[in-house]
């Protein structure tokens, strides 16, 4: 059964937007027809979708052996948060009159990444300024919290405060250790000493590079001439008494009396240049190592180099005006700690998040399977059923947008995808028979994905003459790299906790879940990207 339910009147209401939510009002069809360029806002209120017992089927796929694979979508649903994997018909809402989706033409302050005078068509999801519904703020807090707030054992919102405070304390301790180590010279003097010693390192590295190239040529020549030389040849100064000579090990010379083949002579002549090149390379590498070992204040160059890099990561690049700690991960950590504290304070004050969506998809794969006998003989082919299911709990898309415009390069775009999910569960067993221990579970999943920038790296979209989709981000150039790295927004991905079920051991005893812990990837940018679809022959 396929069911879509709505309640309390309209499932969607179009609204006129003119830059202020307070100015929004419902419009009739005649009024909507007179709207020109003001844009529209919309939301969907109190609905649910449940595929129920209806079945959709995906065909035309093959496995690695060329056998047909059929995918049956046995169930799909979209419901309100808290539906218990779709079991309960919890009504969902996407947006609200005060916080709608908006679609309209933007420029200037509404889209600060666009060049001056550039306009774009923008689709924007509901946006909130409070710490509980601002996706970046809540996603950061959730990462440090680790567990889904409100679940059993996760009622203390201050756990995230404790976690980030401990992380920041460790960063500050690392900074203090470095400052104490170089207290007598300071980091500006440390850097000048590194620069002076690095001149010798660079010179000797250039020598190593040259000697490496020469060694590669000599090695290839040795290997090639050795491969061309015969496994055995006969030679003698006396034509009546030929003597056999066998091929020696690589790097050792043949005996080569009068009459030995030219290929043997070529191989023998390649050995001394090979040994000389290897000896010179070894000497150059030793000299380079000695340059890295030069000491100042009792610390080798390679250690000073690593310590300075660590300090810059913690505190930013020191200058005459700011020789100590003003930037870097410590400053970012302190700023993040304020955000985490704000979210925790809002939760402790009884604040509530806007409810998100629950989504689910259950599929069955019909895959051909061949039974093999012990001797390797293939038996009959039968159809095996495999399963893949995914359940998403509490999805919100607050603060996301897509800007689209066109020019002589075709359709261009920039997008920021901000979504947070309380919990994602994956399993590969038959629905209704799965246990929690059979599932892989990720909690507090936050994606901050930014693709394209109108000023420095617009996302290009076009169709070629063959009807193939082409997506590309232009490569960063020397001319724009400084502005690119200063202005193009980074992407971040975090998972508060990732765990896997281990099922049962050989004795049938249930084993505990394996917690991988928190996972985070910060500061990603795509310097270059190109995607092209391909129409595969059937």
PLY file of the C-alpha trace (Angstrom):
ply
format ascii 1.0
element vertex 538
property float x
property float y
property float z
element edge 537
property int vertex1
property int vertex2
end_header
0.00 0.00 0.00
1.24 3.48 -0.91
0.16 6.18 1.50
0.67 9.93 1.73
-0.97 11.71 4.60
-1.41 15.41 5.43
-3.18 17.11 8.29
-4.36 20.61 9.27
-5.10 21.84 5.77
-2.47 22.57 3.15
0.55 20.37 2.67
2.39 23.34 1.16
1.81 27.09 1.32
3.46 29.55 -1.04
4.51 32.85 0.48
5.68 36.16 -0.94
9.16 37.04 0.33
10.63 40.51 0.27
13.66 40.13 2.53
11.75 39.99 5.83
9.99 37.02 7.32
7.66 39.33 9.22
6.40 40.67 5.87
5.36 37.24 4.59
1.70 36.58 3.92
-0.37 33.92 2.22
-1.32 34.72 -1.39
-4.18 33.75 -3.65
-3.65 32.31 -7.15
-4.39 35.69 -8.72
-1.86 37.39 -6.46
0.75 34.74 -7.18
0.26 35.32 -10.90
1.18 38.97 -10.46
4.45 38.27 -8.64
7.53 39.26 -10.67
10.99 38.61 -9.25
10.12 38.86 -5.57
10.77 35.15 -5.06
8.68 32.62 -3.21
8.92 30.89 0.13
7.38 27.50 0.80
7.10 24.85 3.44
5.45 21.45 3.75
3.46 20.90 6.90
2.26 17.72 8.62
2.79 14.98 6.05
4.16 11.47 5.80
5.03 9.03 3.04
5.09 5.27 3.44
5.57 2.90 0.54
4.05 0.13 2.62
3.65 -3.15 0.76
4.07 -1.72 -2.75
7.22 -2.85 -4.54
9.41 -0.95 -6.97
12.01 -2.81 -9.00
15.34 -1.76 -10.51
16.59 -3.89 -13.39
19.21 -3.83 -16.12
22.12 -4.40 -13.73
24.71 -7.17 -13.97
27.23 -8.70 -11.59
30.93 -9.18 -12.37
30.13 -12.44 -14.17
27.52 -10.87 -16.41
24.56 -12.32 -14.50
21.42 -10.23 -14.15
20.91 -8.55 -10.77
17.45 -7.39 -9.74
16.89 -4.89 -6.92
13.46 -4.83 -5.26
12.73 -1.70 -3.22
10.45 -3.38 -0.72
9.89 -0.34 1.46
10.62 3.36 1.64
9.32 6.00 4.01
9.61 9.67 4.98
8.17 10.47 8.38
8.66 12.78 11.31
11.54 12.34 13.74
10.89 9.63 16.33
9.05 7.19 14.04
11.12 4.20 15.30
12.44 3.24 11.85
9.09 4.03 10.26
6.96 1.91 12.61
4.99 4.91 13.89
3.16 7.35 11.64
4.75 10.49 13.01
3.80 13.46 10.86
6.68 15.46 9.41
7.15 19.14 8.57
9.75 20.72 6.29
10.14 24.39 7.09
7.55 26.68 8.66
5.91 30.06 7.92
8.67 31.78 9.92
11.47 29.64 8.43
10.52 28.56 4.88
12.46 27.28 1.93
13.04 30.24 -0.40
13.51 30.46 -4.16
14.42 33.74 -5.79
17.00 35.95 -7.46
19.80 37.13 -5.14
22.91 39.31 -5.21
24.92 41.51 -2.88
24.43 40.86 0.84
22.06 37.95 0.17
24.85 36.13 -1.70
28.21 37.65 -0.68
30.23 35.08 -2.63
28.91 36.44 -5.95
30.99 39.05 -7.82
29.70 42.62 -7.80
26.77 42.98 -10.17
26.31 39.22 -10.54
22.85 37.77 -9.84
21.90 34.14 -9.27
18.82 32.04 -8.79
19.02 30.77 -5.20
17.29 27.85 -3.51
17.80 28.09 0.25
16.65 25.77 3.01
15.20 27.07 6.31
17.82 29.08 8.20
18.05 29.66 11.95
20.29 31.82 14.10
19.76 30.12 17.47
22.53 27.72 18.56
20.29 24.64 18.63
19.12 24.95 15.02
22.17 26.54 13.41
23.63 23.40 11.80
27.28 24.43 12.19
26.92 25.22 15.87
24.87 22.17 16.80
26.98 19.86 14.61
30.14 21.02 16.39
28.59 20.46 19.81
27.27 17.03 18.77
30.75 15.90 17.66
32.21 16.59 21.09
29.12 15.20 22.82
29.57 11.87 21.04
26.14 10.46 21.89
22.67 11.49 20.68
21.23 13.89 23.24
18.10 12.48 24.84
19.02 8.82 24.35
19.55 6.64 27.40
22.82 7.64 29.05
23.08 10.92 27.12
21.31 13.50 29.27
24.29 15.67 30.27
24.73 18.40 27.65
27.91 19.53 29.41
29.78 16.37 28.39
30.73 18.18 25.17
32.12 21.09 27.23
34.32 18.69 29.18
35.54 16.99 25.99
36.51 20.16 24.11
38.06 21.70 27.23
40.32 18.66 27.60
41.29 18.86 23.90
42.11 22.56 24.18
44.09 21.98 27.37
46.22 19.40 25.53
46.86 21.88 22.70
47.85 24.58 25.16
50.17 22.15 26.97
51.88 21.38 23.64
52.32 25.11 23.01
53.78 25.65 26.50
56.27 22.80 25.96
57.49 24.40 22.72
57.65 27.89 24.25
59.72 26.59 27.17
62.03 24.71 24.80
62.85 27.84 22.76
62.41 30.45 25.48
66.03 31.61 25.17
65.82 32.36 21.42
62.16 32.96 20.59
60.36 31.71 17.50
61.41 34.56 15.20
65.09 33.81 15.85
64.32 30.10 15.58
62.88 30.68 12.10
65.85 32.77 10.93
68.25 30.00 12.03
66.16 27.41 10.22
66.21 29.51 7.05
69.99 29.91 7.19
70.63 26.20 7.71
68.02 25.25 5.12
70.10 26.88 2.36
72.71 24.14 2.75
69.99 21.48 2.93
68.45 22.69 -0.32
71.83 22.67 -2.06
72.58 19.15 -0.92
69.05 18.01 -1.76
69.60 19.25 -5.31
72.78 17.15 -5.46
70.87 14.11 -4.19
68.23 14.67 -6.88
70.92 14.79 -9.57
72.72 11.72 -8.27
69.41 9.88 -7.97
68.71 10.50 -11.66
72.19 9.29 -12.61
71.78 6.18 -10.46
68.44 5.39 -12.10
70.03 5.62 -15.58
72.96 3.41 -14.52
70.65 0.87 -12.86
68.39 0.64 -15.92
71.44 0.20 -18.15
72.77 -2.56 -15.90
69.43 -4.40 -15.85
68.87 -4.05 -19.59
72.35 -5.24 -20.58
72.16 -8.11 -18.11
68.82 -9.21 -19.60
70.31 -9.05 -23.13
73.41 -11.09 -22.23
73.28 -14.87 -22.92
72.84 -17.45 -20.18
75.91 -19.32 -21.60
78.38 -18.69 -24.36
81.51 -20.44 -25.73
84.81 -18.71 -26.39
88.51 -19.52 -26.65
91.72 -18.16 -28.18
92.17 -21.65 -29.62
89.49 -22.45 -32.22
89.82 -26.14 -31.45
89.09 -25.78 -27.74
85.87 -23.86 -27.02
85.14 -23.22 -23.30
81.61 -22.62 -21.90
81.02 -19.49 -19.77
77.82 -19.30 -17.67
75.95 -16.11 -16.77
77.07 -14.68 -13.40
74.80 -13.10 -10.77
73.59 -9.57 -11.45
76.37 -7.11 -10.64
79.20 -9.61 -11.18
81.25 -9.65 -14.39
81.47 -12.38 -17.00
84.82 -13.86 -17.86
85.41 -12.37 -21.27
88.36 -13.83 -23.24
88.89 -13.26 -26.92
85.73 -13.89 -28.89
83.14 -13.15 -26.19
79.86 -11.63 -27.55
79.31 -7.86 -27.69
76.30 -8.23 -25.37
78.61 -9.67 -22.70
81.02 -6.75 -23.17
78.11 -4.26 -22.90
76.98 -5.81 -19.62
80.51 -5.90 -18.19
81.00 -2.25 -19.18
77.78 -1.23 -17.33
78.89 -2.55 -13.93
81.54 0.05 -13.04
79.29 3.07 -13.91
76.52 1.46 -11.84
78.80 1.01 -8.82
80.14 4.57 -9.20
76.61 6.05 -9.42
75.46 4.12 -6.34
78.54 5.21 -4.39
78.07 8.86 -5.33
74.36 8.74 -4.45
75.14 7.20 -1.06
77.71 9.93 -0.36
75.23 12.66 -1.37
72.51 11.20 0.87
74.97 11.03 3.78
75.92 14.67 3.21
72.22 15.66 3.15
71.59 13.80 6.39
74.49 15.65 8.02
72.98 18.98 6.92
69.68 18.09 8.60
71.66 17.20 11.74
73.27 20.63 12.18
72.57 21.90 15.69
71.71 25.29 17.15
71.15 25.59 20.87
71.61 21.84 21.09
68.70 21.03 18.72
69.13 19.53 15.24
67.74 21.28 12.19
65.25 18.51 11.45
63.84 18.76 14.99
63.76 22.59 14.88
61.95 22.36 11.54
59.31 20.00 12.99
58.93 22.09 16.17
58.44 25.31 14.22
55.79 23.70 12.02
54.03 22.39 15.13
54.07 25.87 16.68
52.65 27.45 13.50
49.84 24.87 13.45
49.06 25.65 17.10
49.50 29.43 17.08
49.81 30.75 13.54
52.87 32.27 11.86
54.77 34.46 14.36
55.53 38.05 13.30
57.26 41.03 14.87
53.85 42.41 15.85
52.55 39.06 17.12
55.49 36.85 18.09
53.44 34.53 20.32
50.11 32.71 20.02
47.36 34.59 18.18
45.98 32.15 15.61
46.05 28.46 14.64
44.28 25.53 16.23
44.43 27.02 19.73
42.53 30.14 18.69
40.09 28.01 16.68
39.65 25.65 19.63
38.86 28.53 21.96
36.30 29.89 19.50
34.78 26.43 19.12
34.61 26.05 22.90
32.43 29.17 23.09
30.07 27.69 20.48
29.91 24.33 22.27
29.21 26.12 25.55
26.41 28.13 23.94
24.66 25.00 22.64
25.04 23.25 26.00
23.64 26.31 27.79
20.62 26.39 25.46
19.93 22.69 26.08
20.35 23.10 29.84
17.87 25.96 29.66
15.25 23.66 28.20
15.72 24.63 24.55
14.45 22.25 21.87
15.59 21.60 18.34
13.21 21.75 15.41
12.23 18.18 14.63
13.84 16.64 11.59
12.89 13.80 9.24
13.15 10.02 9.51
13.90 8.30 6.19
14.22 4.62 5.42
14.90 2.34 2.47
14.74 -1.46 2.45
15.94 -3.39 -0.61
16.31 -7.01 -1.70
18.93 -8.08 -4.25
18.30 -11.18 -6.34
21.78 -12.40 -7.30
22.72 -15.51 -9.32
24.76 -17.94 -7.22
26.79 -20.94 -8.42
27.44 -23.92 -6.14
30.93 -25.43 -6.53
31.95 -28.96 -5.63
35.09 -29.71 -3.61
37.01 -30.40 -6.80
36.09 -26.97 -8.17
33.44 -28.15 -10.61
30.61 -25.65 -11.08
27.18 -26.92 -10.20
23.73 -25.54 -10.80
23.04 -21.79 -10.75
20.39 -20.66 -8.30
19.12 -17.24 -7.24
20.29 -15.94 -3.86
18.61 -13.09 -2.00
20.75 -10.43 -0.31
19.53 -7.41 1.58
20.60 -3.81 2.12
18.74 -1.41 4.36
19.40 2.13 5.55
17.57 4.07 8.27
18.15 7.79 8.83
16.91 9.36 12.06
16.46 13.09 12.60
17.73 14.64 9.34
17.82 18.45 9.14
19.08 20.62 6.27
19.11 24.03 7.94
21.31 26.69 6.34
21.95 24.99 2.97
21.78 26.82 -0.35
22.31 26.44 -4.10
23.12 29.44 -6.32
22.80 29.01 -10.11
23.60 31.43 -12.93
24.64 31.33 -16.56
27.35 32.94 -18.69
29.39 32.23 -21.81
30.86 29.16 -20.04
27.39 27.63 -19.62
25.51 26.90 -16.41
27.48 27.67 -13.27
26.78 27.15 -9.60
27.98 27.18 -6.02
26.44 25.25 -3.15
26.75 24.76 0.58
25.18 21.57 1.93
24.64 21.67 5.68
22.96 18.63 7.16
22.89 16.96 10.53
21.60 13.46 11.35
21.04 12.08 14.83
21.64 8.51 13.77
22.26 6.43 10.62
21.86 2.64 10.74
22.98 0.26 7.97
22.42 -3.48 7.81
22.47 -6.34 5.33
19.89 -8.70 6.78
16.23 -9.43 6.14
13.95 -6.71 7.57
12.20 -7.88 10.68
14.98 -10.36 11.52
17.77 -7.87 12.19
19.03 -7.13 15.68
20.82 -3.98 16.78
24.03 -6.01 16.89
23.69 -6.69 13.15
23.89 -3.00 12.24
26.60 -0.44 11.63
25.55 2.75 13.42
26.84 6.29 13.06
25.64 8.95 15.50
25.76 12.73 15.38
26.64 12.88 11.68
27.40 16.38 10.42
28.27 17.33 6.83
29.44 20.83 5.93
30.14 20.44 2.20
30.97 23.50 0.11
31.40 23.11 -3.62
32.16 25.96 -5.97
32.76 29.67 -5.43
31.45 32.25 -7.86
34.50 34.53 -7.61
37.34 32.04 -7.56
36.15 28.57 -8.58
32.61 28.30 -10.00
31.15 24.83 -10.50
30.59 24.34 -14.25
27.74 22.17 -15.52
27.12 21.32 -19.16
26.07 18.57 -21.54
28.40 17.62 -24.36
27.44 16.65 -27.92
26.98 13.01 -26.84
24.52 13.92 -24.11
27.02 13.19 -21.31
26.98 15.22 -18.11
30.13 17.25 -17.40
30.81 18.72 -13.95
34.06 20.52 -13.23
35.81 22.91 -10.87
38.64 24.87 -12.52
42.12 24.32 -11.10
43.62 26.87 -8.75
46.13 29.08 -10.57
49.24 30.87 -9.42
47.46 34.16 -10.06
44.49 33.42 -7.77
45.87 30.90 -5.27
46.36 33.42 -2.44
42.79 34.74 -2.73
41.47 31.20 -3.21
42.95 29.87 0.03
41.93 32.99 1.93
38.32 33.15 0.78
37.01 29.80 -0.49
35.09 28.09 2.25
36.42 24.78 3.57
34.38 21.60 4.01
34.12 19.54 7.18
32.72 16.12 8.04
32.30 14.74 11.54
30.77 11.64 13.14
30.31 11.70 16.91
30.57 7.92 17.20
30.80 5.00 14.77
30.14 1.44 15.93
29.71 -2.01 14.44
27.89 -5.10 15.66
30.02 -8.22 15.97
27.20 -10.74 16.20
28.17 -13.94 18.09
31.36 -15.88 18.63
31.86 -19.57 17.73
30.11 -20.61 20.94
27.01 -18.56 20.19
27.77 -15.97 22.87
26.88 -12.42 21.90
29.89 -10.13 21.60
29.78 -6.40 22.45
29.67 -3.72 19.79
32.93 -2.34 18.52
33.12 1.42 19.01
35.43 3.09 16.52
34.87 6.42 18.27
34.60 9.92 16.88
35.76 10.66 13.34
36.41 14.12 11.93
37.80 15.57 8.71
38.35 19.33 8.75
39.50 21.97 6.32
38.99 20.19 2.98
39.09 22.08 -0.31
38.98 20.77 -3.86
41.82 22.37 -5.82
40.51 20.74 -8.99
37.60 18.48 -9.87
36.25 16.98 -13.10
33.44 14.49 -13.56
32.06 13.13 -16.82
29.32 10.56 -17.17
29.73 7.72 -19.64
27.01 5.89 -21.51
28.03 2.24 -21.16
27.02 -0.19 -23.92
24.38 -2.74 -23.00
0 1
1 2
2 3
3 4
4 5
5 6
6 7
7 8
8 9
9 10
10 11
11 12
12 13
13 14
14 15
15 16
16 17
17 18
18 19
19 20
20 21
21 22
22 23
23 24
24 25
25 26
26 27
27 28
28 29
29 30
30 31
31 32
32 33
33 34
34 35
35 36
36 37
37 38
38 39
39 40
40 41
41 42
42 43
43 44
44 45
45 46
46 47
47 48
48 49
49 50
50 51
51 52
52 53
53 54
54 55
55 56
56 57
57 58
58 59
59 60
60 61
61 62
62 63
63 64
64 65
65 66
66 67
67 68
68 69
69 70
70 71
71 72
72 73
73 74
74 75
75 76
76 77
77 78
78 79
79 80
80 81
81 82
82 83
83 84
84 85
85 86
86 87
87 88
88 89
89 90
90 91
91 92
92 93
93 94
94 95
95 96
96 97
97 98
98 99
99 100
100 101
101 102
102 103
103 104
104 105
105 106
106 107
107 108
108 109
109 110
110 111
111 112
112 113
113 114
114 115
115 116
116 117
117 118
118 119
119 120
120 121
121 122
122 123
123 124
124 125
125 126
126 127
127 128
128 129
129 130
130 131
131 132
132 133
133 134
134 135
135 136
136 137
137 138
138 139
139 140
140 141
141 142
142 143
143 144
144 145
145 146
146 147
147 148
148 149
149 150
150 151
151 152
152 153
153 154
154 155
155 156
156 157
157 158
158 159
159 160
160 161
161 162
162 163
163 164
164 165
165 166
166 167
167 168
168 169
169 170
170 171
171 172
172 173
173 174
174 175
175 176
176 177
177 178
178 179
179 180
180 181
181 182
182 183
183 184
184 185
185 186
186 187
187 188
188 189
189 190
190 191
191 192
192 193
193 194
194 195
195 196
196 197
197 198
198 199
199 200
200 201
201 202
202 203
203 204
204 205
205 206
206 207
207 208
208 209
209 210
210 211
211 212
212 213
213 214
214 215
215 216
216 217
217 218
218 219
219 220
220 221
221 222
222 223
223 224
224 225
225 226
226 227
227 228
228 229
229 230
230 231
231 232
232 233
233 234
234 235
235 236
236 237
237 238
238 239
239 240
240 241
241 242
242 243
243 244
244 245
245 246
246 247
247 248
248 249
249 250
250 251
251 252
252 253
253 254
254 255
255 256
256 257
257 258
258 259
259 260
260 261
261 262
262 263
263 264
264 265
265 266
266 267
267 268
268 269
269 270
270 271
271 272
272 273
273 274
274 275
275 276
276 277
277 278
278 279
279 280
280 281
281 282
282 283
283 284
284 285
285 286
286 287
287 288
288 289
289 290
290 291
291 292
292 293
293 294
294 295
295 296
296 297
297 298
298 299
299 300
300 301
301 302
302 303
303 304
304 305
305 306
306 307
307 308
308 309
309 310
310 311
311 312
312 313
313 314
314 315
315 316
316 317
317 318
318 319
319 320
320 321
321 322
322 323
323 324
324 325
325 326
326 327
327 328
328 329
329 330
330 331
331 332
332 333
333 334
334 335
335 336
336 337
337 338
338 339
339 340
340 341
341 342
342 343
343 344
344 345
345 346
346 347
347 348
348 349
349 350
350 351
351 352
352 353
353 354
354 355
355 356
356 357
357 358
358 359
359 360
360 361
361 362
362 363
363 364
364 365
365 366
366 367
367 368
368 369
369 370
370 371
371 372
372 373
373 374
374 375
375 376
376 377
377 378
378 379
379 380
380 381
381 382
382 383
383 384
384 385
385 386
386 387
387 388
388 389
389 390
390 391
391 392
392 393
393 394
394 395
395 396
396 397
397 398
398 399
399 400
400 401
401 402
402 403
403 404
404 405
405 406
406 407
407 408
408 409
409 410
410 411
411 412
412 413
413 414
414 415
415 416
416 417
417 418
418 419
419 420
420 421
421 422
422 423
423 424
424 425
425 426
426 427
427 428
428 429
429 430
430 431
431 432
432 433
433 434
434 435
435 436
436 437
437 438
438 439
439 440
440 441
441 442
442 443
443 444
444 445
445 446
446 447
447 448
448 449
449 450
450 451
451 452
452 453
453 454
454 455
455 456
456 457
457 458
458 459
459 460
460 461
461 462
462 463
463 464
464 465
465 466
466 467
467 468
468 469
469 470
470 471
471 472
472 473
473 474
474 475
475 476
476 477
477 478
478 479
479 480
480 481
481 482
482 483
483 484
484 485
485 486
486 487
487 488
488 489
489 490
490 491
491 492
492 493
493 494
494 495
495 496
496 497
497 498
498 499
499 500
500 501
501 502
502 503
503 504
504 505
505 506
506 507
507 508
508 509
509 510
510 511
511 512
512 513
513 514
514 515
515 516
516 517
517 518
518 519
519 520
520 521
521 522
522 523
523 524
524 525
525 526
526 527
527 528
528 529
529 530
530 531
531 532
532 533
533 534
534 535
535 536
536 537
